[in-house]
Amino acid sequence: MSICPKNKTSRGRRDKRRANWKMSATSLVKCSKCGELMLPHRVCKACGSYNKREIVTVD
């Protein structure tokens, strides 16, 4: 048995299939210490804390 396409796939059908692949927006969470929006599981850039503990000193 051969696995070749019977008919040519049109550009519209091909591009409709490819249109579903897209990047999602990054999720942001509030810092538990200062309330600033930040990326989850990372040190807060505003206050330098992670998990309610100061990790980095911020000027």
N, C-alpha and C positions, 0 to 999 in steps of 0.2 A: 504494500500500500504506500502510495506517495503522499506526502504532507505538503503539497504546494497549493497556493490559493487558487480557487476556481475563477474568480473575477478580480479585476483591479479595484483596490480600495480607493475611494475618492478622497480628495484633499479635505473636504468638509468632514467626512466621517473619521478620517485619521486625526484631524485636529480636535474634533470633539472629544475623542478618547484621551488625547494628550492634555486637554484643558483642565482635567480634574487634579493634576499634580500641581500643587502650589504650596508655598510656605505659609505657615500659620504665624500669627502674631505672638510675640514673646509674652509669657505670662508674668505679671508683676504682683508682688505681695507687699504689704505694709511692714516696715521694720517694727519689731516688737518694742524697741527702745525709743526711737524718735518719731516713728510714724511715716517716714519717707518711703516712697515706692522704690523697690529694689528687686533684683533677680532672686528667685528662691534658692536657698542653700548656698548663699554667697555672703561675704562680708559687706555690710552696708557702707556705701561710699560717703554718706553724709556724716555718720557718727563713728564708723569704724568698729561696730559691734556685730557679733554673731551669736545667736542663741542667748540673748540678754547679757552677754559678757563682752567687755571691750577687748578686742583683739589687736587693733591697729590704732595708734594715736593719730588723730586728724587735726590739722592746724586750723 
